[in-house]
Amino acid sequence: MFYKKIVSLFIISYSQMAFAITYGNGWSVYDNTPNGATVTVVEDMDVNQSVAQLSGLAMDNGYMLGSLNDSQSWNNTEDKILSWNMKYSEEFVIYIKLKTQKGDRYLYYTPHNQNYGRSGDSIYIHHGLGLSAKDGTWRRFERNIEEDLKEFESDNSLISVNAFLIRGSGSIYGVEMFSKNNRVIYESGDQGNHWDIYDNTPAGASDIAVWDDETSSNIMTLNGSGMDNGYSLTINNNQNKLLTWKMNFNEEYVIFVKLSTQNGVRYLYYTASNDSYGGLEYIHHGLGVSSKDGTWRTFTRNIEKDLKEFDSDNKLISVDSFLVRGSGKFDDIEMYNRVESSNSVLILYDTVGAFGNIGKENAMLLENLLGHFNLDIISKPANEYQPNDMSGKRAIFYIGTSYDAINQYAIGSASRVAYENFYRDIATKDKKIIWMNYNLFNLEAYWQDNNLLNTTFANRYGISFLDVSQLKYNRVYYKNTELYKGVIPFATPGANTQNCILEEDKRYACSLELNRINILNQNQVDVFATATSTINNGNTPSSPYITKAGNFWFVGDIPFTYMSEEDRYLAFSDILHDMLEIPHQETHKAIMRLEDVDARTELNDLNSIANYMGSKNIIFSVATIPRYEDPLGIENNNVSTTELLSNSVIGTRLKELYDAGAITIVQHGTTHQYYKSLDDNVSEISNPYNGLSGDDFEFMRVIEHADLSYSYLYPVENDSAVWAKARITEGINIFNDIGITAFAWEAPHYMAGPNHYRGIKELYPVQYARVLYFPNEDSNDSAIRNKFIGQFYPYIIQKDLYGYTIIPENIHNIVNVPNEGYRSLLPADTIRFAKKLKVVRDGVASFYYHPFLGTGYLQQIVEGLEAEGYTFVSAPFLVE
């Protein structure tokens, strides 16, 4: 068979690779022997767009998108669907390079009707695209890569799709990967007959499932008197926008898709024509004259887009039915929502004016939060934007922190032109934009003044800027849950409450303004969250807080300001899934970490906690301090004392629990305190309290003031990565002596320097903690350099700015006897935090607990979280 010749002649090997010639459209010639192979971008009149024309000596030359080098490849781990459009009139082979659990694999596709699969232990798996794939007409192909792999290697699993390679000369465009969300199959030929004959005049029409040799599957045949008979398939789908089907017709036909819309019933209808035109109730789109050439073809239509192309102010409610006039064959009729394949995201932020510094700070917080998703993130100032920077991006975030930013730059300046380029690309590139806070009015004005696309921002999206309201907005409602909007829950000593409003009992509302919008066309807009006020005597109207208008999202302020466990930060964190179109399963897990366990922990306390958690079959983590230090003898009759965990009964007990699988270990620093020498004075040994393990800071120099506020001066040891790594290694060696291994680390009091974090990451790629970030760590001014921002997370972060995987802690701990000026935290608070966290579809309720508290509070928390629908799991389970 000819396909075997293809395998023997053109099997891919690195030794055959000629020098890769990379073209601007992403294609390269990976095999240029014999010389002369080219990739040319040309306009194709049949499809009215640019296509890649691949020209060489038949299958002797090879062309590629992606790379055979893993570090430069697509490395697409998210998406499973690969589609492309091609026009070939000669033999070809398409190879898809995969990384799988069992090593590299190549799926390869040829113009054959048969699937030859895998031979022995070969890394090559064959599927046929049909003889008509080389008939010289444009054809669209869509393959589920994971299914194509598993069809002939069922015990393997796909890790990533890395490259698209093709041998043979022809034209190709639209090579892309995506995921299908909410997929519903209405007809596959294997599911029985769901069709009805709605017009059987003249009599004799039939709808029968039969075997089709060409597709090697069951298909539906509709047979009657041409277009005199009609057939229908019920859809009733109000969730999905994309409709796809396969068909084989050799006569005239009409396909009707019945819709319910905001403006009444509409029919989209499709024929074997090259033209599209609108109407009132009926809207026509052509599928091309070749769609009735008697070969199998695949069509995918964005139903909402097909409606709005000729009925722009309408809104799709549901797709109700699929109707056909004409005799022919159908297969694989389904609807789904599409998740974009690009994993690249662009963050732009303001840097101008008195508050120019906070743009970068908020961009860092956003980038960390986006670390929940598998994304490639570029973050830079908006005044460095270049034309087309948003091309190829899944989404573009703009953080407007400087009011009227563009007008703070001189006309004609490079910075002002950068903003203008950004605004122009928003209008012309049709990309997903997430606009946060200020300056929507600047975009609107520029759009209108320059008559971009002969329309306005308001007409395009159905919203317009209203004002920056000062009506004391302090609450956000999302998923029927009240959340704070920039509220300090409890102002501790030294808290800056300037320009804030006291709500009650040291709770201050601080982020009071709201960028408001007018909704001009309800049919174009979805409001995800609203903002209101509890402190303005009912004079503040409910207003949109997070709004979606087509592919333009608007957030009414910066959701990171004054973030807390009950803040609108949670709503934003959840809606990121919708903004990015990356669906994560609704799941609510809970984890517990036992805190500050060292050689001097009371054995009875540890056993009580372990026994209770064991009775609940809950595996918990233990934040363990390897070396106990009491340099001032606070707990040891004024005698300086050191005790290793490996020489203690606690170490022995932890080993028993560890071996039994009852606990996992987190390294909580090495000593959980810091001093240089016993010869230092007491104030230098105390950091800031007493030098005692579990009390003091280990990686940050801290001073406590008379009013019980704190100054966090600088990371110790000049923020040395080498010192930090050596310090943690000492603790690891103590663990090794016991025979236990930690899966993560946690900085004492959640504080370390940026290079401390980086150095320790070489030992522990996972942190189980809240984390500090330093926006100006390269500054020569130590006061600026050591300024930090902190962040907690509602869910797992795959990669933060340091490169860590972060297991969150986000619902605090029990503080039954607070220090003066600080709040108590009891089980009711922990449970309330967890209840608010449920607005995040894949949130992880994570708290820590001290052994000396006994089991009373712990039981209340565990049972309270379970009552809220949380399931307790082991923390490592979340990142395995």
N, C-alpha and C positions, 0 to 999 in steps of 0.2 A: 504494500500500500504506500501511496505517496507520502503520507504523514510520517512514515518511518524514515524515509529519505530526509525529510526535514530535520528530524531529530539527529540523525547521524551527521548531516552536513553542517547544521547550524546550532548545535548544542553550545550553550554559553560557557566560555571559560575565560579566565583572566588573561591567559597567555595570548588570546586572540584579540584583545582590546587594542585598537589603535588609539592614537592621541585623541582625547575627547575635545571636540570643537563645540563650545557652548554658544548658543544663540540667545538673543535678547528675549525671545519668547519662552525660554526654558528648555528647548530641545537641544540635544547634542548628537553628534555623529559618533557612536561608540566603535563602529567598525568601518573604517574608510579604506579598506582594501577590497577591490581596486580603488585608486584615488578618484575623486570627482563627486562623491556623494554630497548632496546639499540639502539644507532645510530652508525653504523660502516662505515667507508670510505673504499671502496673496488674498485678494478679495474674491470670494466665490459668489456669483450672481444667483445660483440656485438656492443658497441659504442666506444670502444677503449679510455676510459677515466675513471676517478674516479667518483664514484657515492655514494650517501648516502643510505645505506641499513638500513631500519627502521624495527626493529623486536620486536614484543611483542605479547600479547594475542589479536589478531584480533583488533576490534575497541574499546576494553576496554582501550587501551593505546593511548596516544596522543603525537604528536611531533610538534615542532614549530620552525619557523624562525622569528626573530623579537621579540616583547614583547607585552604583554597585558598592560604594564605600558607605558603610552604615552611618558614619558620623555626618555624611553629607546627603543622606537619602531622605525620602519623604518621612520615614519613621512615623507613619500614621497608625497610631494604636487605638484611635477612637472609632473610625468609620469602617464599615463592612461592604458598602455598595460602591462599585466602580462603574462609571458609565463613560462612553465616548461615542463620537459620531465619525464615521469613516466612509470614504468613497474609493473603492479599490476595484480594478479590473484585471488583476493578476494575483498570483499566489502570494500569501503573506503568512507570517507567524507572529503572533503577539505573545510576549512573555511578561508575566507579572511576578516580580521578585518579592518573596515573602520571608519574614522571619517567623519561625514557629517554635513550639516547645521542643520539637525534635530536630531543630536545625533549619538551614535554608531550604526553601522549596521554590520551584518555579511552576506556576500555572501557565499553560500555553494554549493558545486558541488558534484554530485554523479554519478555512472555509470548507468544512466537512459536515455531513449530517450526523456522524457518529461521535460518541465520546469514547476515547480509547483508554482513558484513565491512567493508571500508574502501573509500570512494569517492574515487578520485584521490589527492590529497595531503592529504585530510582528517585531522584529529587525532583523529577519532572512529572506533572500531572496534566493530561490532555482533555480539552473540551472542544467540541465542534460548534461553530457558529452558523452552520448551514451553507450549502453550496451558493446560495444567492448572496452571500456576504461579499462576493467578488464580481457582482454583476454590473459594476460601474455606476451604481446609483448611491445616493446618500442613505446610509442606514445608521440607526442608533442602537447601541448595545448596552445592556445593563446587566452586570453580574454581581451576585452576592459572593464575595471572595471567600468568606468563611465556609459557606455551603459548598462551593466548588472544591475547596480543600478537603472537607470532611466527607464528601461523597465517595472519595476513593482512599481516604485515610482517616477513618472515623475516630481513631484514638489519638489524633493529633489536635493541637489547638493553635489558632492564629495569634501571634503577638503583634506584628506590624506589617503593613504594606509599604514597600520601600522604593519600587521603581516600575516604570512602564516602558517596555522595550518592544520594538517592532522591526522585522525584516521584510523588505518589499517596498515598492514605490507606489505612492498614492497620496491621498489627501486626508487630513484628520483634524478635528477640533473638539473642544469641549471635554477633554480628558479630566475627569474630576471624581473625587470621592466624597461620599456623604453618608449619613445614617438615616434610616427610616424610623420615624416615631409614630406610635399609634397605628401601626399597619393593620389594615382590615382587608381580607381577601374575599371577594364576592363571587368569583368564578375561576376555577382552575382546571375544570374537566375531571378532576379526581374527587370532587365533593358532591357529585350528583347534579341533578338538573334543577337550577333555581330560576330558570327563565319562564316567562309567560308569553303566549302569542296574543297580542292585544288587537291585532287586525288580521283576521283569518278569511278575508274576502279578497280574492276567490279562495275557496276552501282548499285544504291540502298542505298548508304550511306546517313545518315541523321543526323542533329543536331537539337535537339528539347528541349525546356524548359519544364520541368514537375515538379509536386509537389513531394517532397520526404518526406515520413512519418518519416524516421529515423532522419533527420535533421530539420524537421518541417519548410522547406523552399523550394522555387523554386530552381532547379538546372538544369544544362545542361547535356543532355545525348547525347553521340556520338555513333552511331550504324552503323556498316558496316561489311565488311568481314575481321575482325581482323586487322592485320597491312598492309593489302593490300590497305586500304583506309586512306586518310590523311585529317586532319582538321587544320585550322589556325585561329589565333586571332591576329589582328593588335595591336601592342603596341606603337611603335614610342616614346620612352621615353629617353631623353638625360639628365635627371636630377637625377634619382633615381638609387640606386644600389641593393636594396633588392626586390626580387620577391617571392611572397608567393601564394600558392594555396591549395585547398582541392580536393582530388580525391578519387574515389572508383573504383578499377579495380580488376577483377578476371581472367585476362588473360595477356599475354605479351603485352607490349606497348613500345613506344619510344617517349619521349618528346624532341623536338628540340627548343632551344631558339636562334634565329638568332640575331647576334650582328654586329654592325659596330664598327670597332676598328681602331687604328692608323695604323695597319699593314694590313688592309683589312677586308673582311667579315670573321667572325668566327661563328661556330655553337657549342654551348654547348648542349650535349644530355644526357638524363637521362633515365636509365632503371631499371628494377627490379633486380638489381645485387648488390652484396656487394663490388664490385671492382670499382676503378677509374683509368683511364689511359689517357694519353695525345695523341696528334696527331698534324697534321699541321693545317688543316682547321677545323677539328672536334675534340672536347675535351669531353671525357666521364666522367661522375660521376654516381656512383650507388646510388640508393635510398633504397636499401635493398630488399631482396627477399620477405619480408613480405608486401611490398608495392602493391602486387597483390593478397592479401588474401581475397578480397571481402568486406573489411570494409573501412569506411571513415578514411582517414589520412590527416594530414596537413603537408606541406613541405614549408620551407623557405630557400631560397638560396641567398647568397651574390654573385651576378653575377660577379662583378669585381674580387672578390677573387677566384671564380671558374675558371675564365679566366686566372688569373695570376699564379695559382698553376702550370699550365703546359706551360704558355707563359708569363714568368715573365717580359720581357722587352716590353710588349705590353701595350696599354692603351685603356680602354673602352671609346667609344664615345657615343653610344646609344644602347638601347635594341629595336629591330625592330619588332619582332613577336614571337608568341608562337605557335608551331606546334605540332600536336599529330598524331601518328599512333597507332591504336588499339581502341577497343570499351570499353567505360566506362563512368563514371560520373565525372563532375567537378563543383566546386563552388568557389566563392570568390577569383578570380584571381586578384591580385593587386600588385602595386609597391609602394615603399616608401623609404625614408631615415630614418635611425634609430638614435635616440638621446640616448646616454648612460644613464643608470638609476642611476649610482652612483653619489651622490652629494658631494663626498669627493675629495678635491684637496690638493695637497702637493706643498708647496713653499720651495725651497732650495736656499740658498744664501751664498756667500763667506764672510769670516770674517778675512782673513789673509792679512798681508802686510800693507803698509803705508795707504792704503785706505780701510782697513778692516771694518771701521765703516759704510761706505755707503751701504754695502750689506743689513744690517738690515733696513736702512732707505728706500731703494727702495722696500724691501719686504713688509714693512708697506703700502707703497703707492699702491702696487699691491693688497695686501689683501683688502684694502679699495675699490679699483675699482671692485674687484671680488664680493664685497658686493652688486653689482647690481643684482647678480644672487642668487638663493637659494642654497647656498653651505656650506658644512662643511669644514673649511680651517685649515690645519696644516702648520705652518711656522717654519722652524728651519734652523740652519747653515748646509751647505752641509757636513762639517766635522763631523757631528753627524749622518749621514745617516747610517741606518742599512739594511742588506740584506732583500729584500722583502718589504721595506717601501712603495714602490709604488703599491703593490698589493691592489686591490680594489679601486684604485683611478681613478677618471674620467680623470684627467690630472695632469701632474707634470711640474711645472715651475722651471727652473733653471736661476738664475740671476748671471751672471758672471761679477762681479765687480773688482775682483783681477786677474790681468793678470798672466797666468801660475800658477794658484792657487795650483794645486796638487804638483808641484815641489818645492813649498815653505815649504813642510813638509818632514821630514826625511823618508827614505825608511823603511817600516815596522812599522811606527808610526800609532797610532789609527786613526789620522786624514787622513793620506794618504790612509789607508785601506778603510776608509769610502768613499772617492772619487772613489776608485777602485770598491767597491761594487756597487756604483751608476752607474758607467760606465757599469759594467757587467749586471746589471739589465736592463739598457736601451736596451742592445743587446738581452737579452733573454726573457724579459717579454712582449714584443710587446705592450707597453703602449703608450699613447699619451704624447709626450714630447714637451714643449715649451722652447726652449733654447734662452736666451737673452744675447747678447754681447760676451764677451771673452770666450776663452778656448775650442772652438770646436776642435781645433787641438789636444788638450790633449785627448779628447774622441776618435778621429780617431786613434791616435797613440796607445792608450791602446787596442782598439778593434783589430787592425791589429797585434800588438805584441803578443796578446794572442789568436789569431785566433778564435775569438768568433763565434760560429755557422758556422765555416768553410767559412766565408765570410768576407767582409770588410764593414765599414760604407758607403763608397762610392757606393759599389755595392748594398747595401741594399736600400739606399735612393736616389741614383742618384745625389747627391751633394757632394762636398768636400770643405774644408776650403781653401781659397786663401791667404788672408793677412788681416792685420789691416791697412787699407789705410789711408794715411794722405792727401788725395787729396781735402780737404776743402769741404766736403759734408755739405750743409746747407739747402737743401730742400728735401721734400718727396712728391711724387705724389701718390694720392689714389683717386679712383673714379673720375678721370679727374679733380682733385682739387689740387692746389699747397698749401702745408703746410710747415711751418717752421720746421727745424730740429735743435732744441736746440738753438733758437735765442732769445736774450733779445730784445723785441720790442722797448723799450725805456729805456735807462740806466739812472736811477734816481740818485740823490746824494748818494754816498756811495756804489754804485753797484760795484761788483768785476768783472771787465772785463779783468783781466789778462789772457793771452793766447787766447783771443777772437780776432776776426777780425771785424773792423768797416765796416758795409755795407753802411750805410748812415744815417744822421740825428739821431745820438745816438742809432741806431739799430746795435747790435753786434751779430755776429755768433760765438757761443761758443762751440758747440758740433760737432766738425769738422771731427772726424775720423769715419770710418765705417768698421765693420768686414765684409769682402766680401767673397763670396762663388763662386765656379765654379759649373755650372749646367752641369752635365755629361750626363743626360738622360732627355730630355725635356718631354718625355712621363710620367715620374714619378713625375714631379714637376709643381706646380702652384705658380706664383709670384703674390702676392696680392698688394704689394706697392713697389715702386722703389725710390731710392735716387739719387740726382744729386747735382750740384753746380751752383751758379750764380756768384761766386767770384773767379773763377780760370781760366778765359780767355778761356773757352771752352775746357780745358785740363782734365776735369773730366768726365769719362764715366758714363752713367746711369747704376746703379747696383741694384740688388735685395735688398730690405729693409726688407720686411716680406715675407717669403717663406714657402710653405707647400710642404713637400716631404713625401708622405704617411702619417704616423701618427707622423712625426717629423716636428715641426715648428721651423724656425730660424728667429730671429729678430736681425738686424744688429747693434743695440746699445741699450742703456737703454732709453726707450721712456719717462721716467719721468724727465730726466735732462732738466732744463730750460723750463719746460712746460709753455705754454701760450695759449691764446684763439684761436690761429691760428696754433697750433703746431701739429706734427705727433702723439702726445698723443691722438688726436681725432681718427686718423686712428687705432691705437692700441686698443682704447676703443671699437671701432666698431667691429674689427676683433676678439675680445674676443668671440663674439657670435659664430663665425665659429670655433674657436679653441676649445670651450667647447661643440659645437654642441647643443647649446640652442637657438633655433630660437625665436626672438622677432619680432613682427609685425612692419613693416615700418610705423612710425607715427611721426609727427613733431608738438609738442605742444609748446605753448609759454605762459609765465606767467610774470606778472609785480608786483613789490612790491614798494609801496610808502614809502619812507625812512624818519626816524627821525621826526616823528609826535609826538608832545608833547603839553602841555597846552599852550605854547606860539606860536604855529604855526598859521599863518594868516588864518582866517576862509575863506576868499575869495579864497586863494590859494587852500585850501582843496576842496572847493565847485567847483572850476573850473575843477580840476582833476576829481572829482566824476561825474560831469555833462558830461564831454567828454567821460569818460569810460562807463557811463551809456548809452550814445547815441550809443555806439558801442556794447552794451550788453555784456560787459566784466566785470566779477567779478575780483577784484584785492585785493591784501593783503596790509595791512597797518602795517609797522614796528613801533610800538607804544612804547613811553617812558612814563611809568606811573607817574614818579615824576620829575618835572622840577627843576633843581638846578642851581643857579647862585651865588656861595659863595662869589665871589669878586665883585659882582654888575656890571658886564660888561655891561649888558643890562638894568640895573635898578638904574642908577644914583649913582653907588658905594654903593648901599645898598644890603646886602646879602639877597637873595630871594629864597623861595621855593614855588612851586605851584603844587598841585596834579591835575592830569588829571580829577579826579572825581569832582573837583570844578571849571571846566572850560567849556566855550562854545564849545571847541573842543571835550571834553568828551561827551557832549550832542549830538553834531553832529555825532560823531562816533557811538554812540548808535543808532541814527536814521538810519544811513547807514547800520549798522550791522543788525538791525531788519528787514530792507528792503531786506536783502540778497545781497546788492551791494558790500560789502567788507567782508574780513576775517581778523582776527587779529593775528599778530605776536608780541610777547613780545620782545622788543629790549633792553635787560637789564632791570634795574629798574630806573637808573638815567642817564646812558650813560656818566658817569664821576665818579671820585673817589677822596675822600680826607678823612682824619680821623677827623680833628678838624679845626674849624675856627681860632683857636689860632695858627695854624701852619703858617709858613712863606709862601709867595706867591709861591715860587718854589715848595713847597711840596703840596700845594693845586692844582697847575697846573699840569696836567698829560696828555700831556706835555704843553698844550697851555694856558688855562685860567680858568679851573675848570667848564666850562659851559657845560650843558647837550647838547648832540649832537655833541660837539667838542672833548671832551676828552675821554680817555680810562677808562673803568670801572673795568676790571678784570686783566689788565696787567700794570705794572709800566713802563713808557716810558719817555725817555729823547730826546729832539730835540737839535741837535748840531748847531753850527754856520753855517756850510755848508749845513744846511737843511736836513742832514741825521738823522737817528734815531737809538737809542739803546733801545732794548726791554729787560729790565733788569730781571724781574721775575714776576710770577703771584702774585697778591696782597694777603694780609692776609694769607701768607704762603700756598697758594694754597689749602685753606681749603674747603672741600666739604660741611661741615656743614654751614660755613659762606655763601657760594655761594647759597645754597638752601634757607637759610633764607632771603638772599637779594632778590632773585627772588620771594619768597613767599610774600614779602612785596608788590611787584608790582602786583601779582595776586590778593591780597586783594583789591587793588585800582580798578582793573578791575571789581571785584565782586561788588564793591560799585556802579559802573556804570551800571552793568548788561551785560557785554560783557565777552567772553571767548576766549582766544588765543588758537590756535591749534598747535603752534610751538613757538620756541624762536630763537633769533639771537644774538650772542655775539657782543657788540659794536666794530666796526672796525674789526670784525671777530677774536677777540683774547680773549682767556681765558686759564687758566691752566688746566692740565689733570684732576685733582680732582674737579676743578670747573665744568668741563663738566660732570663728573660722578655724582656729587651731583645734578646738575640741571636736569639730565636725569630722576631722580625719579619724577620730576614734568612734564617735557616735553620730551616724547620719540622721538619727531620729531624736527630736526633743519632745518631751512631754511637759509642756509649760506654756506660760505667757512669755513674750519675748520683747526685748528692747532693740530699737534701730536708731542709727545715728546719721541724720541727713547731711551733716557737714563734717564728716570725720576727716576730710582732707584739709580742713582749715588750719592755718598757722596760729590762729587765736584759740587757746586752750578752752576758754569759756564757751566759744561757739562750737568747737570740735566736740566737746563732751556733752552738748545738749542732745537729749534723746527723746524719742517718742515710743510709747508702748502700745502693744496690740494683743488682744485676745481673739480667739476664733470660735465660730459656732460649729465648725466641722473640720474634718481632716484637711490639712494643707499639704499637698504633694511636694511643693517646692516653694520655700520662702526666699527672701532676698539673699540670705546666706547660703541657700541651697539645701536647707534642712527639710525633712518631712516633719510636720508638726502634729502631734496629738494634742488636742486642745484641753484646757481647763477653763470653764466658762460659767459655772454656777457657784463658785466660791467655796467657803468652808464654814464650819461652826466657830463663832466667836461668842461664847456665852458670858465671858467676863471681859469686856473691852477695856482697853486703856482709856484714860481720860481724854475726851474730845473725839472719840471714835465710836462707831456704831456697833451694836451687837448684831450677830447674824445667827438665826436659829433655823431649825428644820423647815418651818413655814416659809422662810425666805428662800431657802434652797429650792423647795418645791415650786414656789411661785416663779423663780427664775427659769426653772425647767419647763414650766407650763408656757411661759412666753417663748421659750426657745423652740417650741413645737411649730411655730410658724415657718421654721426652716425645714424644708422637706427631708433633708438628710442630716439634720443636726445631731450632735452627740452631746448628751448631758453629762458633764464631767465635773466631779467635785473631789476635794481632798479632805482628809479627816485625821485628827491627831489621836494617838493611842490612849492618852490619859483621859479622854472624854468618855470612855466606856462604850457600851453598846446601845444605850437608850436613845440618844439622838440618831445614831446610825440606823437603828431599826425604823425610826420614823421616816428618815430620808429614803431608805431603800423601798419601804412599802409605799411611800407617797409617790415615788417615781414610777413604780410598777403600776400604781393605780392610774397614773397619767398615760399609760400605754408604752412606757419605756421597757426595753429588754436589756438586762445587764450582760455584758460580754467582757472578755479579757482585752485589755488595751492593745496588745500586739496583734490581735485578730483584725483590728481596724486598718492595719497597714501591711498585712501579709499579702 
